[in-house]
């Protein structure tokens, strides 16, 4: 069995570096445009491969777990539409469990270090790369899709201008809203 309930039901957006993935463990791909977040060609290709019985490489995390006899996220019956959004990595903390990817404060500290290893492994960016118009189009797509759960990730979402825009425009229709 290669099918997966997450494909088509989960969506992860990292808007500060233009990544998208179909679940929290699959390999992210580039988000080429903001008008296709729910029909992204890469995610559709993953789903088609799994439906055809082909083990798609972006799902390697689950395949490795299953080869070891462990359960994977593919075995959970995901039917709820879930979205996890990271608007940017704006943050004023340097928590020990965090990274430059999720904290602009960590990113600025790492960027100023002499360590080529730390700089090479720092993939964060400060702020969103999307215009206000593009953010509005993304929010409009989310508003027009029945979503049961939205999780806002960070950085620190309360410091993000895009988080404020999202709250101003998003219609909380029968949706669980989480902040992490």
N, C-alpha and C positions, 0 to 999 in steps of 0.2 A: 504494500500500500504506500503510495507516495502523495496522496492528496493531503491538503493542509487547510484547516479551518481559518487560519490567520489570513491567508491570501484572499484578498477581496473584502476582508472584514476589519483588518487593522491597517493603520497608516501611521508612519513615523516621519515627521518633517523636521529637519534641522535647517531653518531658514537663514541662519547666519553663515552657512557655507554651502547652501544649495544641494543638500542631500535629501534623499527620500528612500524609505524602505517599507516593505510590506509587513514587517514585524520587528520586535525589539532585538531579535537575534540574527536576522538575515543581513547579508552584506548590503550596505547602502549603495545607491547609484546616484548619478547627477540628476537633479531636477532641472530639466532643460527649459521648461516654461511653466508659468503659473496657471495656465488654463486647463491643465490636464492632471491635476493631483490625484483624482480618483480613477483616471484611466491611463495612468503613466505606462508607457510602452514597456519599460523594464519589468515592472510589476506584473503586467499582463502576460509577458513572456514567461516569467517564473510560474505563474498560475497555470498557463497552458502546458508547460513542461510537466509539472506535477500531475495535472489531470491526465496527461498522456502516459504516465508511468515512468517518467524520466526524473532522476534525482538532479535537481537544479543545483549548480555550485553555490549559489548565494545562500542555500539552506544548509551549508556544511556543518554548522553548529549542531543542528538536530541530528544529522546523519552520524556524526561522531558519537553523540550520546547514545543513539540507538545501537551502534556497533558495539558499544560497551555494555549493552543490556540495560541501559537506563531509559527512563521515559523522556520524551522530548515535548516541546511545545506543540508539535504537530498532533500529538495525541489528545490535546485538550479540545473540546468541542466549542470552538469560538463561533458564535453566531451574532454577537453584538458588534455593531460598528463602533470601533474605538479609534480615536486619534490621539497621538502624542505629539505635541508641538514644542519646539525650542525656537523662540523668536531670535534670541541672540545670547551671547555669553556674558553680558554685562553683570558684573558682580563685584562687591566691595569686600569679599572675604577670601581667605586662602585656607580653606578647610583641608585637613590632612587627607581625607578620603577623596578629594576632588582632583581636578586636573586642569591644565591650561585650556583644554577643549571646552570645558564648561564654566570657566571662571576667567573673566578679563583681568582680574587682579593677578591670578597665577600666570596668565599669559604675559602680562607686562613684566613680571619678575623674571620669568624664564627667558624672554626675549632679550633681556639685558645681561644675561649670564655669559661667561666665556665657554660654557660647556656646549660643544657642537651636538652631543647626544641629546641634551635637553631641548635645544632649539629645534633639532630635526624632528623630535617627537612631540612638538608643540603644534597642534593643528588648529588651535583656536583662532578666532577672528573677533575683532571688536565691532559690535553693531551689526545691524541687518544689512544685507546687500540689496534688499528689495525696496523699490520706491513706495511711496504712500499709495499710489494707484494699484501697484501690484499686490500690496498687502490687502487692499480692499477687495480685489478679485479673488484672492485666496479665501478671505472671510466669507464672501458671497457664495463660493462653492461649498464651504462648510455649512453655511446657513441653508443651502438648498438640498442637502443630503441628510437623511435621517441618521443622526449620530446619537448613540446611547451614552458614550463616555468620552470626555475630553480631559486629557492630562496636560497641564502646562509645565514644562521643564525649564531649566535655565542653565546657566547663570541664575541670577536672582530675578525672577519674572517681574516683581514689583518695581524694579529699576528700569525696566524696558519700556520705551515709548510705544513699541508695537503691541505690548500687552495691554496698555491703556486703550489703544485703538481697537484691539480685539474686543475688549470688554464693552466699549462704547457701541460697537456695531453688531456683536454676536447676539443672536436671539436664543435665550436659554429655553429651548423647547424640549421638555421631558428628557433632559440630559443630565447625567452626573458630571459635575465639574470638579476636577481635582487640581491641586497645585502642589508641586514637589520641588 
